[in-house]
Amino acid sequence: VNAGRFLAVGDAAAKKILGICTLFYAGGILAGLGGKACEGDHIFEGRASPGMLLSSAMLVLGALVKRNLNHPTLCMQIWALAQGLMNGISSRFSAVPLRGTHTAGGQTDSGITIAQALIALRHGRAAPCMRKVIINAVCCFGMVFGGFLAGRTHKRWGVMTSLIPAGALAFSATLLPKVIAPATSPSRALMASREAPSPPICSKEKGAETKHTV
């Protein structure tokens, strides 16, 4: 919207906004080309997410560009690429696309689901799954709380305030998967197989049964 408005009045900022939009697209393309490294299910299956970790690193890079080079436009472009990448990854959850940087579409879907649940309860039927409603509510709360923290800390720390969400994203990409991984996740199954003692292998020699332990 702003890009179109600035183009209409001949504002030079239109080029900067179009550049930011292009890099947001590029982040989504990067998520699509990233293959397994950018799958959204990583954190729910107990695996680290290389794509999310890269997005976190780009947030830090953008902050350093602004602080050390005093180049806010380049900072915003790097952040746009980072957020496009994260949004692409969060859109690749197998259960439901969350799109971590946008909540409006999820709010609409949640509102429809809530209405369907109310109608179902009114007629004595089972309510639809509310998983997406709950997850969207968590995302909305996170965005509001993040904005609150930014408002309280930006005057003191400036652009380096962005290290807070960068750290949170890095935590979500590396440590959080180990905390919330289900018992049946591939990583936990592998750990269990390594910790479990090997079963005895039986063989028969000259009619007698001999047990060997690996």
Backbone as a chain_set.jsonl record, in Angstrom:
{"seq": "VNAGRFLAVGDAAAKKILGICTLFYAGGILAGLGGKACEGDHIFEGRASPGMLLSSAMLVLGALVKRNLNHPTLCMQIWALAQGLMNGISSRFSAVPLRGTHTAGGQTDSGITIAQALIALRHGRAAPCMRKVIINAVCCFGMVFGGFLAGRTHKRWGVMTSLIPAGALAFSATLLPKVIAPATSPSRALMASREAPSPPICSKEKGAETKHTV", "coords": {"N": [[0.834, -1.198, 0.0], [1.829, 1.296, 0.923], [4.004, 1.479, -0.812], [2.773, 1.797, -3.308], [1.412, 4.199, -2.83], [3.548, 5.96, -2.377], [4.813, 5.807, -4.872], [2.895, 7.032, -6.413], [2.988, 9.696, -5.619], [5.532, 10.334, -6.185], [7.531, 9.85, -4.301], [10.756, 9.092, -3.142], [11.121, 7.038, -1.354], [9.659, 4.898, -2.163], [11.119, 3.093, -3.718], [12.772, 1.913, -1.817], [10.92, 0.587, -0.226], [9.823, -1.205, -2.059], [12.108, -2.721, -2.513], [12.411, -3.932, -0.002], [10.054, -5.467, 0.044], [10.593, -7.203, -2.07], [12.757, -8.649, -1.053], [11.512, -9.921, 1.035], [9.898, -11.677, -0.371], [12.034, -13.127, -1.454], [12.987, -14.402, 0.822], [10.927, -16.243, 1.317], [11.172, -17.793, -0.995], [13.697, -18.845, -0.527], [13.121, -20.437, 1.681], [11.52, -22.31, 0.419], [13.339, -23.509, -1.301], [15.048, -24.602, 0.471], [14.567, -27.189, 1.273], [14.68, -30.042, 3.377], [15.979, -28.728, 5.427], [14.498, -26.519, 5.943], [12.03, -27.317, 6.822], [8.917, -27.11, 8.499], [8.231, -28.824, 10.533], [10.337, -29.555, 12.123], [10.86, -28.529, 14.787], [8.822, -29.661, 16.242], [9.338, -32.283, 16.215], [11.55, -32.801, 17.62], [13.927, -32.018, 16.44], [16.635, -29.875, 15.501], [16.291, -26.72, 13.803], [17.729, -25.713, 10.994], [17.063, -23.667, 9.184], [15.532, -21.793, 10.678], [17.46, -21.062, 12.5], [19.263, -19.79, 10.812], [17.688, -17.609, 10.079], [17.561, -16.303, 12.542], [20.269, -15.59, 12.814], [20.493, -13.742, 10.757], [18.903, -11.685, 11.709], [20.506, -10.72, 13.782], [22.694, -9.925, 12.231], [21.564, -7.813, 10.737], [21.073, -5.954, 12.776], [23.698, -5.359, 13.56], [24.642, -4.196, 11.225], [23.161, -1.852, 11.159], [24.055, -0.6, 13.525], [26.892, -0.492, 13.328], [27.498, 0.331, 10.71], [25.7, 2.279, 10.232], [23.478, 2.088, 8.487], [20.433, 2.069, 7.907], [18.546, 1.292, 5.933], [19.666, -0.946, 4.608], [19.761, -2.607, 6.81], [16.991, -3.029, 7.313], [16.355, -4.378, 4.975], [17.814, -6.744, 5.22], [16.557, -7.766, 7.473], [14.006, -8.118, 6.386], [14.48, -10.206, 4.597], [15.166, -12.162, 6.462], [12.759, -12.411, 7.917], [11.025, -13.174, 5.898], [12.069, -15.689, 5.353], [11.64, -17.007, 7.839], [8.848, -16.858, 7.908], [8.244, -18.416, 5.718], [9.151, -20.921, 6.579], [7.518, -21.376, 8.836], [5.179, -21.646, 7.514], [5.253, -24.122, 6.528], [4.473, -26.162, 8.223], [3.245, -29.39, 8.713], [0.769, -29.927, 9.82], [-0.71, -27.507, 10.016], [-0.534, -24.345, 8.396], [1.201, -21.755, 9.965], [2.436, -19.276, 9.655], [4.346, -17.305, 10.962], [4.974, -14.499, 11.014], [2.691, -13.187, 10.322], [-0.575, -12.67, 11.413], [-3.18, -12.062, 10.791], [-4.622, -13.519, 8.797], [-4.734, -15.992, 10.087], [-6.254, -15.268, 12.298], [-8.717, -14.771, 11.103], [-9.349, -17.358, 10.154], [-9.462, -18.636, 12.635], [-11.606, -17.316, 13.824], [-13.704, -18.224, 12.179], [-13.605, -20.952, 12.795], [-14.25, -20.891, 15.531], [-16.88, -19.948, 15.375], [-18.042, -22.115, 14.027], [-17.708, -24.038, 16.01], [-19.388, -23.045, 18.035], [-21.897, -23.276, 16.781], [-21.978, -26.043, 16.429], [-21.97, -26.938, 19.105], [-24.363, -25.87, 19.928], [-26.197, -27.444, 18.564], [-25.713, -29.861, 19.647], [-23.595, -31.337, 18.631], [-20.28, -32.656, 17.998], [-17.568, -30.455, 18.591], [-15.442, -28.749, 16.212], [-11.883, -29.329, 15.642], [-9.821, -27.409, 17.731], [-7.232, -26.702, 17.551], [-5.761, -24.999, 15.808], [-6.864, -22.565, 16.494], [-5.998, -22.21, 19.129], [-3.193, -22.195, 18.768], [-2.929, -19.947, 17.122], [-3.798, -17.987, 18.886], [-1.725, -18.06, 20.749], [0.364, -17.167, 19.113], [-0.525, -14.557, 18.524], [-0.525, -13.428, 21.085], [2.215, -13.571, 21.566], [3.19, -11.732, 19.666], [2.037, -9.344, 20.556], [3.173, -9.175, 23.119], [5.85, -9.071, 22.406], [5.91, -6.604, 21.067], [5.353, -4.969, 23.246], [7.642, -5.355, 24.846], [9.526, -4.269, 23.1], [8.745, -1.606, 23.044], [9.366, -0.872, 25.635], [12.104, -1.195, 25.829], [13.476, -0.132, 23.643], [14.253, 2.594, 23.638], [16.387, 2.551, 25.343], [18.21, 0.602, 24.42], [18.147, 0.738, 21.67], [18.62, -0.268, 18.284], [19.767, -2.655, 18.962], [17.995, -3.944, 20.516], [16.768, -5.831, 19.012], [18.18, -8.131, 19.386], [16.935, -9.593, 21.311], [14.505, -10.89, 20.233], [15.971, -12.302, 18.317], [17.561, -14.02, 19.839], [15.506, -15.489, 21.069], [14.432, -16.753, 18.844], [16.608, -18.302, 18.025], [16.77, -19.996, 20.23], [14.33, -21.325, 19.912], [14.919, -22.687, 17.622], [16.894, -24.514, 18.275], [17.168, -25.484, 21.085], [14.528, -25.652, 22.117], [13.154, -27.668, 20.542], [14.15, -30.048, 21.694], [12.994, -29.971, 24.153], [10.211, -30.071, 23.81], [9.816, -32.282, 22.269], [8.006, -35.114, 21.117], [7.485, -38.381, 22.613], [7.703, -40.276, 20.678], [9.288, -39.227, 18.726], [11.745, -39.076, 16.057], [14.379, -38.425, 16.966], [14.336, -38.933, 19.728], [13.693, -41.62, 19.676], [15.989, -42.64, 18.513], [17.874, -42.001, 20.496], [16.905, -43.604, 22.561], [17.307, -46.138, 21.499], [20.058, -46.244, 21.49], [20.66, -46.181, 24.165], [19.478, -48.434, 25.182], [20.118, -51.809, 26.25], [21.809, -54.25, 24.229], [20.117, -56.997, 22.759], [20.528, -60.514, 23.551], [22.221, -62.692, 21.275], [21.412, -65.679, 19.873], [22.918, -68.759, 19.094], [23.481, -71.951, 17.616], [25.637, -74.544, 18.326], [26.957, -77.531, 17.51], [24.642, -78.824, 18.361], [24.19, -77.765, 20.833], [22.905, -74.913, 22.588], [24.168, -71.741, 22.465], [24.716, -68.598, 23.979], [25.394, -65.337, 22.966], [26.439, -62.14, 23.821], [26.185, -58.934, 22.498]], "CA": [[0.0, 0.0, 0.0], [2.703, 2.472, 1.001], [4.809, 1.548, -2.027], [1.929, 2.391, -4.338], [1.147, 5.602, -2.494], [4.777, 6.725, -2.598], [5.026, 5.901, -6.305], [1.93, 7.973, -6.969], [3.377, 11.078, -5.303], [6.925, 10.53, -6.552], [8.417, 9.764, -3.135], [11.882, 8.194, -3.38], [11.067, 5.908, -0.429], [8.968, 3.781, -2.809], [12.119, 2.113, -4.144], [13.233, 1.182, -0.638], [9.846, -0.319, 0.201], [9.762, -2.281, -3.045], [13.257, -3.58, -2.253], [12.096, -4.732, 1.186], [9.05, -6.453, -0.365], [11.267, -8.194, -2.909], [13.571, -9.522, -0.196], [10.592, -10.786, 1.78], [9.639, -12.754, -1.332], [13.24, -13.937, -1.559], [13.042, -15.264, 1.999], [10.012, -17.352, 1.089], [11.79, -18.658, -2.01], [14.788, -19.547, 0.153], [12.505, -21.493, 2.492], [11.071, -23.357, -0.481], [14.5, -24.199, -1.853], [15.855, -25.155, 1.562], [14.299, -28.606, 1.478], [14.475, -30.526, 4.738], [16.534, -27.776, 6.392], [13.498, -25.48, 6.2], [10.737, -27.917, 7.136], [8.33, -26.551, 9.705], [7.983, -29.839, 11.566], [11.562, -29.853, 12.872], [10.832, -28.242, 16.221], [7.828, -30.509, 16.894], [9.819, -33.661, 16.154], [12.773, -32.916, 18.393], [15.104, -31.754, 15.614], [16.979, -28.47, 15.329], [15.859, -26.155, 12.526], [18.781, -24.869, 10.409], [16.476, -22.49, 8.562], [15.188, -20.816, 11.71], [18.719, -20.573, 13.059], [19.776, -18.834, 9.835], [16.87, -16.407, 10.215], [18.023, -15.644, 13.758], [21.584, -14.986, 12.535], [20.291, -12.566, 9.905], [18.416, -10.61, 12.582], [21.687, -10.16, 14.437], [23.478, -9.236, 11.203], [20.908, -6.547, 10.441], [21.309, -5.034, 13.89], [25.098, -4.918, 13.506], [24.765, -3.296, 10.076], [22.622, -0.543, 11.554], [24.864, 0.008, 14.58], [28.284, -0.256, 12.938], [27.594, 0.999, 9.417], [24.674, 3.324, 10.19], [22.782, 1.895, 7.21], [19.133, 1.507, 8.304], [17.841, 0.648, 4.82], [20.23, -2.287, 4.455], [19.309, -3.362, 7.987], [15.608, -3.437, 7.091], [16.334, -5.359, 3.888], [18.274, -8.02, 5.781], [15.478, -8.247, 8.331], [12.914, -8.589, 5.524], [14.884, -11.531, 4.134], [15.075, -13.069, 7.616], [11.36, -12.653, 8.257], [10.453, -13.966, 4.819], [12.526, -17.061, 5.566], [10.921, -17.573, 8.976], [7.448, -17.012, 7.542], [8.166, -19.572, 4.839], [9.314, -22.141, 7.381], [6.328, -21.578, 9.667], [4.08, -21.999, 6.617], [5.466, -25.499, 6.077], [4.058, -27.153, 9.202], [2.381, -30.356, 8.039], [-0.576, -29.905, 10.385], [-1.408, -26.27, 9.667], [0.404, -23.233, 8.201], [1.054, -20.74, 11.008], [2.927, -17.998, 9.147], [4.685, -16.639, 12.216], [5.035, -13.039, 10.984], [1.375, -12.636, 9.981], [-1.62, -13.319, 12.206], [-4.521, -11.65, 10.37], [-5.287, -14.646, 8.154], [-5.017, -16.985, 11.12], [-7.358, -14.778, 13.114], [-9.943, -15.006, 10.341], [-9.619, -18.796, 10.216], [-9.837, -18.966, 14.014], [-12.966, -16.818, 14.028], [-14.626, -19.145, 11.509], [-13.621, -22.196, 13.568], [-15.009, -20.638, 16.763], [-18.296, -19.895, 14.999], [-18.462, -23.491, 13.758], [-17.784, -24.732, 17.296], [-20.594, -22.587, 18.725], [-23.048, -23.879, 16.108], [-21.97, -27.476, 16.732], [-22.395, -27.123, 20.5], [-25.784, -25.53, 20.004], [-26.971, -28.558, 18.03], [-25.318, -31.092, 20.32], [-22.606, -32.084, 17.851], [-18.893, -32.478, 18.444], [-16.95, -29.225, 18.072], [-14.258, -28.998, 15.375], [-10.589, -29.224, 16.311], [-9.499, -26.022, 18.062], [-5.769, -26.594, 17.64], [-5.275, -23.799, 15.128], [-7.328, -21.413, 17.274], [-5.099, -22.067, 20.279], [-1.862, -21.806, 18.294], [-3.008, -18.561, 16.658], [-3.881, -17.133, 20.074], [-0.366, -17.989, 21.294], [1.144, -16.305, 18.214], [-0.974, -13.172, 18.716], [0.0, -12.98, 22.377], [3.65, -13.37, 21.412], [3.437, -10.496, 18.936], [1.696, -8.224, 21.439], [4.179, -9.117, 24.179], [7.083, -8.599, 21.783], [5.778, -5.163, 20.87], [5.446, -4.343, 24.57], [9.063, -5.346, 25.226], [10.234, -3.329, 22.233], [8.426, -0.262, 23.495], [10.0, -0.593, 26.923], [13.557, -1.336, 25.789], [14.105, 0.47, 22.465], [14.901, 3.867, 23.957], [17.625, 2.29, 26.069], [19.143, -0.234, 23.67], [18.087, 1.029, 20.251], [18.458, -1.38, 17.355], [20.239, -3.889, 19.579], [16.835, -4.618, 21.113], [16.421, -6.955, 18.139], [18.868, -9.338, 19.835], [16.007, -10.366, 22.145], [13.813, -11.875, 19.396], [16.947, -13.173, 17.653], [17.887, -15.068, 20.8], [14.333, -16.347, 21.234], [14.32, -17.574, 17.635], [17.686, -19.293, 18.086], [16.35, -20.98, 21.233], [13.273, -22.134, 19.311], [15.487, -23.509, 16.554], [17.891, -25.482, 18.742], [16.906, -26.112, 22.383], [13.102, -25.932, 22.311], [12.743, -28.977, 20.019], [14.493, -31.124, 22.626], [12.113, -29.875, 25.314], [8.82, -30.411, 23.485], [9.768, -33.422, 21.353], [7.18, -36.226, 21.586], [8.235, -39.593, 22.943], [7.861, -41.086, 19.467], [10.049, -38.487, 17.721], [12.92, -39.834, 15.58], [15.577, -38.188, 17.771], [14.212, -39.645, 21.002], [13.755, -43.05, 19.391], [17.393, -42.967, 18.301], [18.544, -41.979, 21.788], [16.472, -44.769, 23.325], [17.946, -47.333, 20.944], [21.467, -46.233, 21.877], [20.782, -46.42, 25.599], [18.969, -49.753, 25.534], [21.117, -52.88, 26.088], [21.605, -55.092, 23.058], [19.578, -58.314, 23.118], [21.463, -61.616, 23.288], [22.098, -63.381, 19.998], [21.531, -67.114, 20.135], [23.394, -69.608, 17.988], [23.581, -73.36, 17.989], [26.884, -75.158, 17.931], [27.007, -78.984, 17.841], [23.438, -79.236, 19.067], [24.018, -77.042, 22.096], [22.56, -73.509, 22.392], [25.122, -70.824, 23.099], [24.275, -67.205, 23.955], [26.445, -64.342, 22.83], [25.95, -60.787, 24.037], [26.915, -57.932, 21.723]], "C": [[0.874, 1.255, 0.0], [3.558, 2.609, -0.246], [4.017, 2.198, -3.159], [1.651, 3.858, -4.091], [2.372, 6.462, -2.75], [5.097, 6.864, -4.085], [4.116, 6.959, -6.929], [2.349, 9.421, -6.754], [4.845, 11.345, -5.613], [7.895, 10.515, -5.393], [9.51, 8.726, -3.396], [11.861, 6.975, -2.465], [10.386, 4.697, -1.055], [9.953, 2.698, -3.224], [12.604, 1.276, -2.966], [12.183, 0.162, -0.194], [9.726, -1.488, -0.769], [10.939, -3.242, -2.877], [13.014, -4.488, -1.059], [11.084, -5.819, 0.838], [9.686, -7.575, -1.187], [12.078, -9.17, -2.071], [12.7, -10.403, 0.693], [10.179, -11.969, 0.896], [10.821, -13.708, -1.39], [13.384, -14.876, -0.359], [12.128, -16.463, 1.859], [10.554, -18.33, 0.06], [12.912, -19.486, -1.387], [14.251, -20.682, 1.014], [12.034, -22.647, 1.617], [12.209, -24.17, -1.059], [15.314, -24.92, -0.785], [15.622, -26.616, 1.848], [14.061, -28.962, 2.933], [14.998, -29.552, 5.789], [15.529, -26.702, 6.764], [12.108, -26.064, 6.411], [10.202, -27.345, 8.445], [8.169, -27.536, 10.841], [9.198, -30.132, 12.437], [11.365, -29.694, 14.375], [9.821, -29.106, 16.955], [8.257, -31.971, 16.913], [11.151, -33.841, 16.871], [14.041, -32.666, 17.615], [15.369, -30.257, 15.538], [16.577, -28.009, 13.932], [16.962, -25.252, 11.971], [18.228, -23.589, 9.795], [16.133, -21.402, 9.554], [16.438, -20.238, 12.354], [19.366, -19.556, 12.113], [18.996, -17.523, 9.906], [17.281, -15.603, 11.444], [19.353, -14.935, 13.523], [21.435, -13.733, 11.683], [19.704, -11.4, 10.695], [19.577, -9.916, 13.283], [22.531, -9.375, 13.437], [22.874, -7.875, 10.866], [21.136, -5.513, 11.527], [22.737, -4.496, 13.867], [25.332, -3.961, 12.337], [24.27, -1.904, 10.441], [23.541, 0.138, 12.554], [26.253, 0.394, 14.08], [28.431, 0.517, 11.638], [26.616, 2.157, 9.276], [23.922, 3.292, 8.853], [21.413, 1.262, 7.504], [18.394, 0.795, 7.179], [18.347, -0.769, 4.598], [19.825, -3.174, 5.618], [17.897, -3.893, 7.767], [15.513, -4.483, 5.984], [16.791, -6.732, 4.372], [17.198, -8.61, 6.681], [14.302, -8.769, 7.516], [13.229, -9.986, 4.995], [14.753, -12.552, 5.255], [13.63, -13.417, 7.939], [10.643, -13.418, 7.162], [10.828, -15.433, 4.945], [11.765, -17.707, 6.713], [9.456, -17.804, 8.641], [7.257, -18.207, 6.623], [8.269, -20.881, 5.597], [8.061, -22.42, 8.197], [5.093, -21.857, 8.826], [4.166, -23.454, 6.169], [5.235, -26.522, 7.182], [3.081, -28.104, 8.514], [0.944, -30.292, 8.547], [-1.357, -28.672, 9.949], [-0.369, -25.176, 9.44], [0.164, -22.134, 9.219], [1.423, -19.349, 10.497], [3.209, -17.055, 10.306], [4.709, -15.129, 12.172], [3.709, -12.386, 10.621], [0.308, -13.389, 10.773], [-3.027, -13.026, 11.704], [-5.285, -12.801, 9.712], [-5.643, -15.733, 9.152], [-6.156, -16.565, 12.027], [-8.698, -14.986, 12.415], [-10.328, -16.475, 10.394], [-10.076, -19.211, 11.608], [-11.256, -18.514, 14.306], [-14.002, -17.723, 13.389], [-14.751, -20.445, 12.295], [-14.42, -22.036, 14.859], [-16.502, -20.598, 16.474], [-18.836, -21.294, 14.723], [-18.605, -24.292, 15.047], [-19.055, -24.336, 18.057], [-21.853, -23.201, 18.116], [-23.143, -25.365, 16.43], [-22.443, -27.74, 18.158], [-23.88, -26.839, 20.669], [-26.666, -26.686, 19.548], [-26.547, -29.899, 18.612], [-24.338, -31.944, 19.545], [-21.209, -31.819, 18.402], [-18.307, -31.229, 17.795], [-15.757, -29.583, 17.198], [-12.979, -28.837, 16.189], [-10.219, -27.758, 16.514], [-7.994, -25.787, 18.115], [-5.261, -25.302, 17.005], [-5.685, -22.545, 15.879], [-6.375, -21.145, 18.427], [-3.718, -21.589, 19.835], [-1.856, -20.364, 17.819], [-3.08, -17.598, 17.835], [-2.502, -16.973, 20.714], [0.497, -17.051, 20.443], [0.766, -14.834, 18.41], [-0.452, -12.613, 20.031], [1.493, -12.702, 22.277], [3.965, -12.073, 20.688], [3.142, -9.269, 19.801], [2.757, -8.057, 22.523], [5.515, -8.637, 23.626], [7.058, -7.104, 21.53], [5.892, -4.397, 22.177], [6.907, -4.257, 25.02], [9.858, -4.348, 24.389], [9.99, -1.891, 22.68], [9.129, 0.122, 24.788], [11.523, -0.567, 26.83], [14.229, -0.559, 24.655], [14.826, 1.777, 22.791], [16.249, 3.654, 24.639], [18.653, 1.577, 25.196], [19.132, 0.033, 22.168], [17.911, -0.22, 19.409], [18.915, -2.694, 17.955], [19.135, -4.604, 20.354], [16.446, -5.844, 20.3], [17.149, -8.239, 18.529], [17.967, -10.198, 20.709], [15.211, -11.353, 21.287], [14.767, -12.794, 18.65], [17.339, -14.33, 18.569], [16.738, -16.033, 21.013], [14.163, -17.275, 20.036], [15.395, -18.65, 17.608], [17.354, -20.385, 19.101], [15.289, -21.913, 20.651], [13.821, -23.087, 18.259], [16.371, -24.631, 17.057], [17.485, -26.218, 20.023], [15.44, -26.493, 22.59], [12.671, -27.276, 21.735], [13.04, -30.13, 20.964], [13.563, -31.148, 23.832], [10.723, -30.406, 24.999], [8.7, -31.622, 22.578], [8.886, -34.524, 21.919], [8.024, -37.464, 21.826], [8.517, -40.437, 21.718], [8.667, -40.378, 18.392], [11.271, -39.284, 17.288], [14.14, -39.656, 16.465], [15.501, -38.935, 19.094], [14.253, -41.152, 20.784], [15.196, -43.498, 19.183], [18.157, -42.992, 19.618], [18.177, -43.206, 22.605], [17.144, -46.04, 22.819], [19.415, -47.41, 21.327], [21.644, -46.583, 23.34], [20.347, -47.822, 25.994], [20.053, -50.808, 25.337], [20.78, -53.748, 24.888], [21.083, -56.452, 23.49], [20.589, -59.408, 22.817], [21.177, -62.267, 21.943], [22.364, -64.861, 20.243], [22.033, -67.84, 18.892], [23.54, -71.031, 18.502], [24.882, -73.934, 17.452], [26.888, -76.598, 18.447], [25.831, -79.371, 18.705], [23.195, -78.501, 20.364], [23.752, -75.583, 21.792], [23.531, -72.639, 23.171], [24.639, -69.413, 22.944], [25.456, -66.279, 23.894], [25.813, -62.98, 23.059], [26.829, -59.793, 23.303], [27.265, -56.775, 22.623]], "O": [[0.685, 2.158, -0.815], [3.817, 3.724, -0.699], [4.538, 3.049, -3.88], [1.652, 4.666, -5.019], [2.257, 7.567, -3.28], [5.591, 7.904, -4.521], [4.512, 7.68, -7.845], [2.097, 10.276, -7.602], [5.354, 12.433, -5.345], [8.973, 11.104, -5.48], [9.218, 7.609, -3.823], [12.515, 5.976, -2.763], [10.513, 3.585, -0.543], [9.656, 1.51, -3.096], [12.822, 0.072, -3.101], [12.509, -0.969, 0.165], [9.548, -2.631, -0.349], [10.785, -4.447, -3.076], [13.363, -5.668, -1.088], [11.225, -6.961, 1.275], [9.355, -8.748, -1.016], [12.089, -10.371, -2.34], [13.104, -11.506, 1.063], [10.117, -13.11, 1.354], [10.655, -14.927, -1.378], [13.846, -16.008, -0.503], [12.497, -17.576, 2.234], [10.42, -19.544, 0.214], [13.059, -20.673, -1.68], [14.844, -21.759, 1.074], [12.129, -23.811, 2.005], [12.073, -25.372, -1.284], [16.167, -25.75, -1.101], [16.39, -27.232, 2.587], [13.329, -28.269, 3.64], [14.515, -29.548, 6.922], [15.683, -26.04, 7.791], [11.111, -25.375, 6.198], [10.961, -27.125, 9.388], [7.989, -27.135, 11.99], [9.091, -30.89, 13.401], [11.663, -30.606, 15.147], [9.933, -29.279, 18.169], [7.613, -32.802, 17.553], [11.8, -34.881, 16.755], [15.124, -33.048, 18.057], [14.432, -29.459, 15.514], [16.527, -28.806, 12.995], [17.114, -24.124, 12.44], [18.862, -22.537, 9.88], [16.405, -20.226, 9.313], [16.472, -19.06, 12.711], [19.951, -18.572, 12.565], [19.583, -16.445, 9.805], [17.344, -14.375, 11.399], [19.545, -13.807, 13.979], [22.173, -12.765, 11.869], [19.982, -10.243, 10.38], [19.628, -8.688, 13.366], [23.025, -8.292, 13.75], [23.602, -6.892, 10.725], [21.366, -4.338, 11.24], [22.961, -3.314, 14.124], [26.127, -3.027, 12.445], [24.884, -0.901, 10.077], [23.783, 1.34, 12.443], [26.737, 1.487, 14.374], [29.385, 1.278, 11.475], [26.69, 2.926, 8.318], [23.754, 4.313, 8.186], [21.254, 0.049, 7.365], [17.695, -0.189, 7.421], [17.553, -1.693, 4.421], [19.572, -4.365, 5.434], [17.632, -5.071, 8.004], [14.673, -5.38, 6.053], [16.227, -7.756, 3.984], [16.956, -9.816, 6.656], [13.667, -9.751, 7.902], [12.353, -10.848, 4.948], [14.288, -13.67, 5.035], [13.309, -14.575, 8.203], [9.754, -14.222, 7.445], [10.012, -16.316, 4.679], [11.291, -18.835, 6.581], [8.878, -18.817, 9.034], [6.261, -18.925, 6.715], [7.559, -21.84, 5.294], [7.591, -23.556, 8.251], [4.062, -22.264, 9.362], [3.258, -23.96, 5.508], [5.745, -27.639, 7.097], [2.181, -27.656, 7.805], [0.006, -30.568, 7.799], [-2.521, -28.771, 9.561], [0.588, -25.077, 10.208], [-0.953, -21.628, 9.331], [0.791, -18.36, 10.868], [2.436, -16.142, 10.598], [4.484, -14.501, 13.206], [3.609, -11.159, 10.612], [0.302, -14.62, 10.793], [-3.979, -13.671, 12.143], [-6.452, -13.036, 10.026], [-6.719, -16.326, 9.079], [-6.938, -17.403, 12.477], [-9.692, -15.333, 13.052], [-11.485, -16.811, 10.647], [-10.974, -20.042, 11.747], [-12.023, -19.229, 14.951], [-15.058, -17.97, 13.971], [-15.848, -20.983, 12.45], [-15.177, -22.929, 15.241], [-17.301, -21.147, 17.233], [-19.95, -21.626, 15.129], [-19.505, -25.122, 15.172], [-19.717, -25.187, 18.652], [-22.767, -23.6, 18.838], [-24.229, -25.891, 16.673], [-23.226, -28.659, 18.395], [-24.565, -27.491, 21.457], [-27.756, -26.888, 20.084], [-26.969, -30.952, 18.132], [-24.253, -33.151, 19.773], [-20.993, -30.881, 19.168], [-18.518, -30.973, 16.61], [-15.122, -30.614, 17.417], [-12.993, -28.279, 17.286], [-10.295, -26.958, 15.581], [-7.538, -24.785, 18.664], [-4.435, -24.598, 17.585], [-4.94, -21.565, 15.904], [-5.989, -20.003, 18.676], [-3.14, -20.69, 20.446], [-0.902, -19.629, 18.072], [-2.493, -16.517, 17.792], [-2.148, -15.885, 21.169], [1.262, -16.246, 20.974], [1.639, -13.968, 18.455], [0.007, -11.472, 20.093], [1.986, -11.72, 22.832], [4.913, -11.379, 21.056], [3.886, -8.289, 19.786], [3.189, -6.941, 22.813], [6.232, -7.888, 24.289], [8.052, -6.412, 21.747], [6.46, -3.305, 22.217], [7.354, -3.22, 25.511], [10.75, -3.669, 24.898], [10.904, -1.067, 22.694], [9.449, 1.29, 25.012], [12.173, 0.034, 27.686], [15.44, -0.346, 24.701], [15.909, 2.029, 22.261], [17.147, 4.487, 24.521], [19.837, 1.912, 25.23], [20.038, -0.413, 21.464], [17.153, -1.121, 19.768], [18.489, -3.755, 17.498], [19.318, -5.738, 20.798], [15.863, -6.788, 20.834], [16.787, -9.32, 18.064], [18.198, -11.4, 20.841], [15.232, -12.55, 21.574], [14.423, -13.944, 18.372], [17.437, -15.475, 18.13], [16.944, -17.241, 21.125], [13.796, -18.44, 20.19], [15.128, -19.785, 17.214], [17.624, -21.562, 18.861], [15.33, -23.125, 20.86], [13.263, -24.16, 18.03], [16.584, -25.611, 16.343], [17.462, -27.449, 20.044], [15.144, -27.537, 23.171], [11.887, -27.977, 22.374], [12.271, -31.088, 21.033], [13.362, -32.189, 24.457], [10.121, -31.105, 25.813], [7.596, -31.964, 22.154], [9.004, -34.846, 23.101], [9.136, -37.584, 21.31], [9.46, -41.228, 21.709], [8.737, -40.858, 17.261], [11.788, -40.087, 18.065], [14.872, -40.617, 16.704], [16.495, -39.511, 19.538], [14.791, -41.884, 21.615], [15.589, -44.583, 19.613], [18.983, -43.875, 19.849], [19.033, -43.788, 23.271], [17.508, -46.914, 23.607], [19.964, -48.502, 21.476], [22.638, -47.199, 23.726], [20.788, -48.348, 27.016], [20.824, -50.733, 24.381], [19.61, -53.957, 24.569], [21.555, -57.008, 24.483], [21.422, -59.252, 21.924], [20.023, -62.376, 21.528], [23.416, -65.238, 20.759], [21.605, -67.55, 17.775], [23.704, -71.257, 19.701], [25.183, -73.818, 16.264], [26.831, -76.845, 19.652], [25.971, -80.137, 19.658], [22.112, -78.599, 20.94], [24.311, -75.048, 20.834], [23.69, -72.788, 24.382], [24.183, -69.047, 21.861], [26.406, -66.408, 24.666], [24.737, -62.708, 22.526], [28.051, -59.794, 23.453], [27.886, -55.811, 22.176]]}, "num_chains": 1, "name": "protein.A"}
